Amino acid sequence: MNTPLKRPPIGAIFYFGLMFSLGLYFTFASVQGDFGLFRRIQIESEADALRAEKARFLAEVASLENKTKRLSDTYLDLDLLDQQARDILGLIRSDEIALN
């Protein structure tokens, strides 16, 4: 007694095909989309780079604030003043010899 094979109903095939397609779409969107995994990694790396740049700028600002304080009227660092006069104005002392 052979029973003939029944074909699956076309509705079930269509339903599972649609669900499979939607699953693929949402999987692709969660990885490649605007709010996906790759975009998140890119944003985190940009944030790390900006944090490092911020730290570098804060160190530079602290250095400039220190130099400004050392050249202020209330506190004068003669060595820094001498260095700035040499670098910016090109001055030398009378007991020095300038080589070009």
Backbone torsions as a table, in degrees:
resi	resn	phi	psi	omega
1	MET	NA	97.0	175.8
2	ASN	-87.8	127.6	173.8
3	THR	-97.3	133.2	179.6
4	PRO	-65.8	143.6	178.7
5	LEU	-72.0	134.5	178.7
6	LYS	-92.3	138.3	173.9
7	ARG	-75.9	140.2	176.8
8	PRO	-66.6	148.6	-180.0
9	PRO	-64.1	143.1	-176.7
10	ILE	-63.9	-30.6	179.4
11	GLY	-63.8	-40.4	-179.8
12	ALA	-67.7	-40.4	178.0
13	ILE	-63.0	-44.3	179.5
14	PHE	-63.9	-43.2	-179.5
15	TYR	-61.5	-49.2	-179.2
16	PHE	-68.4	-34.0	175.4
17	GLY	-64.4	-42.4	178.6
18	LEU	-65.1	-44.8	179.3
19	MET	-64.1	-39.1	177.0
20	PHE	-64.0	-42.6	179.1
21	SER	-64.0	-43.7	178.6
22	LEU	-64.1	-38.9	177.1
23	GLY	-61.9	-42.8	177.3
24	LEU	-63.7	-42.0	-179.5
25	TYR	-61.9	-49.0	-178.1
26	PHE	-68.0	-33.2	175.4
27	THR	-65.1	-44.7	177.9
28	PHE	-62.8	-43.5	-178.6
29	ALA	-65.6	-35.4	-179.1
30	SER	-72.7	-19.5	179.3
31	VAL	-99.0	-46.7	-172.1
32	GLN	-102.4	-10.1	-172.2
33	GLY	-71.0	-178.7	-179.4
34	ASP	-62.7	-30.0	179.1
35	PHE	-114.1	26.1	-175.0
36	GLY	-84.5	-176.2	-175.9
37	LEU	-64.5	-44.1	-179.2
38	PHE	-65.9	-39.0	179.1
39	ARG	-65.5	-38.5	179.2
40	ARG	-64.0	-42.1	178.0
41	ILE	-62.8	-40.8	179.0
42	GLN	-63.6	-43.8	-179.3
43	ILE	-65.6	-39.7	179.0
44	GLU	-65.6	-38.0	178.5
45	SER	-68.9	-37.2	176.0
46	GLU	-65.2	-38.5	178.7
47	ALA	-65.0	-40.1	177.2
48	ASP	-63.3	-41.4	178.6
49	ALA	-64.4	-40.0	179.0
50	LEU	-69.0	-34.6	176.0
51	ARG	-64.5	-41.0	178.5
52	ALA	-65.4	-40.4	178.2
53	GLU	-65.6	-38.4	177.4
54	LYS	-62.7	-42.9	179.1
55	ALA	-63.1	-39.6	178.5
56	ARG	-64.6	-42.2	178.7
57	PHE	-65.9	-38.6	178.6
58	LEU	-64.6	-38.3	177.0
59	ALA	-65.7	-39.5	178.8
60	GLU	-66.6	-40.8	178.0
61	VAL	-63.7	-42.0	178.7
62	ALA	-62.5	-39.8	178.4
63	SER	-64.6	-43.1	179.7
64	LEU	-67.9	-37.0	176.4
65	GLU	-64.0	-38.5	178.3
66	ASN	-64.2	-45.1	179.0
67	LYS	-64.9	-39.0	179.2
68	THR	-63.9	-42.2	178.1
69	LYS	-63.5	-40.0	-177.8
70	ARG	-70.9	-19.3	177.4
71	LEU	-104.0	8.4	-177.4
72	SER	-76.2	171.7	-179.4
73	ASP	-69.4	-31.0	-176.5
74	THR	-80.1	-22.0	-177.0
75	TYR	-145.2	113.5	-176.7
76	LEU	-116.5	119.4	177.5
77	ASP	-96.0	109.0	-174.8
78	LEU	-66.9	-33.0	178.0
79	ASP	-65.7	-42.0	178.1
80	LEU	-67.5	-38.8	177.6
81	LEU	-62.8	-43.1	177.5
82	ASP	-62.3	-43.1	179.9
83	GLN	-63.9	-43.5	-180.0
84	GLN	-66.4	-39.0	178.6
85	ALA	-63.8	-38.3	178.1
86	ARG	-68.7	-45.8	-175.8
87	ASP	-71.0	-48.0	-172.5
88	ILE	-84.5	-46.8	-175.2
89	LEU	-91.1	-15.6	179.8
90	GLY	74.7	27.8	-178.6
91	LEU	-83.7	152.2	173.5
92	ILE	-135.0	161.2	177.8
93	ARG	-80.6	164.6	-176.6
94	SER	-71.1	-23.0	-179.6
95	ASP	-93.4	9.0	-179.9
96	GLU	-105.9	155.7	177.4
97	ILE	-114.4	130.2	-178.6
98	ALA	-96.3	128.7	176.7
99	LEU	-109.0	133.6	179.0
100	ASN	-110.9	NA	NA
